[in-house]
Amino acid sequence: MNFTTRLVAFNAAPRDPFRPTATPIYQTATFEQDDASAFGTYDYSRSGNPTRRVLEDLVADLEGGCRGFAFASGLAAITAVTRLLKPGDELLACEDLYGGSFRLFSRILAERGIQVRYTDLSGDNPVPVSPATRLVYVETPSNPLLKVCDLRRIARDTHAAGAKLCVDGTAMTPYLQRPLELGADIVLHSATKYLCGHADVTAGVVTVKDQSLAEQIGFIQNAEGAVLGPQDCFLLLRGIKTLSLRLDRQQRTAQAIAEWLAARPDVTKVHFPGLRAHPGHDLHLSQALGPGAVVTFETGDPERSIRLVEALQIFSIAVSFGSVGSCATVPCRMSHAPIANADARIARPASTPPPDLIRLAVGIEDAADLIADLARAFESTREHLACRSRAVQGVCP
Ligand SMILES: Cc1ncc(COP(=O)(O)O)c(C=O)c1O
């Protein structure tokens, strides 16, 4: 079956005698056993739950992986993967990445004796592994600058060094990009974003390429226990059914918005891999089906950027993306504040998101309405800027 069919036509309730077409929510902590000497398929919901297993099998199928695992959040999923590392090992991460991942790597992993190094892995940049590198961690397109990394090449170089490649595929989802097919060993998502699609669940999923990693992540998931509850698994299963429909619409609108922004003289830079002018455009389309629906841009004026985001009426100011509802943020002050405000003594990327960068997470609303909302906001900030310059000259209150 093709991908979009598999989003819907999965076995919703294996072995359920009533054959429901939606997955039942097995809201139970324990499962009664036949006898005291051996466990049945399920015994305790931290170790395994039928609703969660349907979700995990679906995600593994969509990614082309060997086994999937569902966690209580994207960061819980990332944490589980970092448990593969031991003191003295090195994590080599792309330098443009989600602020919460940076906080986990530079604050928590460093305390566990794991070395962390950030480097720009986009384009043709080399993968500067050291003898201690055990895990290379990549976002592509990255959040928030939408830099594009060559997954095939990075996988080759990572494996040549005896390390594993983990890709945070949140911005793409398996509909647009399947890193395991491009050579990665592990792919994970903040399922809070597109997989859920409705901003009403926090969740994370990990899919691994082979049985050995499946055993390791399965052990970590059970031993540490940050599993996703059955209700949330159900909501994710429901959300995933419309993934391709939502993303088709969202990325079409994102493309229109990116082109509209790129034509404005008061926008200094637009980051969107769907634009031909984007340095990673061709590379991105060689490894993904579409550009996604996150657009970031710069105005050249941090204060104007904040005013612009605050003036939007349809886009809400909310630190996420991937929902049916559009949102806007100033990453440097919000999702990426942990990087921007980081202590200079800890491992940190060489650069931080520019202070005037705005991130738009495009939803499913009417494209013309969203562009009109942006146009109105630009207009109102233009008036503000004019007033501010008159105030400097003493002619405006
Ligand atoms: C790219 C990316 N990865 C991981 C995460 C963390 O996921 P969660 O918020 O579900 O813990 C986020 C959250 O915004 C993200 O943007």
The ligand as a Tripos MOL2 file, in Angstrom:
@<TRIPOS>MOLECULE
LIG
   16    16     1     0     0
SMALL
NO_CHARGES

@<TRIPOS>ATOM
      1 C1         12.4670   19.9520   16.4810 C.3       1 LIG1
      2 C2         11.9790   19.6100   17.8570 C.ar      1 LIG1
      3 N1         12.3910   18.4980   18.4480 N.ar      1 LIG1
      4 C3         11.9920   18.1520   19.6950 C.ar      1 LIG1
      5 C4         11.1420   18.9590   20.4170 C.ar      1 LIG1
      6 C5         10.7140   18.5690   21.8040 C.3       1 LIG1
      7 O1          9.4620   18.0030   21.7930 O.3       1 LIG1
      8 P1          8.4040   18.1210   22.9930 P.3       1 LIG1
      9 O2          8.0720   19.5630   23.1640 O.co2     1 LIG1
     10 O3          7.2700   17.2720   22.5330 O.co2     1 LIG1
     11 O4          9.0810   17.5660   24.2110 O.co2     1 LIG1
     12 C6         10.6490   20.1300   19.8240 C.ar      1 LIG1
     13 C7          9.7100   20.9930   20.5620 C.2       1 LIG1
     14 O5          9.3680   22.0720   20.1610 O.2       1 LIG1
     15 C8         11.0940   20.4660   18.5270 C.ar      1 LIG1
     16 O6         10.7100   21.6050   17.9340 O.3       1 LIG1
@<TRIPOS>BOND
     1     1     2 1
     2     2     3 ar
     3     2    15 ar
     4     3     4 ar
     5     4     5 ar
     6     5     6 1
     7     5    12 ar
     8     6     7 1
     9     7     8 1
    10     8     9 2
    11     8    10 1
    12     8    11 1
    13    12    13 1
    14    12    15 ar
    15    13    14 2
    16    15    16 1
@<TRIPOS>SUBSTRUCTURE
     1 LIG1         1 GROUP 0 **** ****
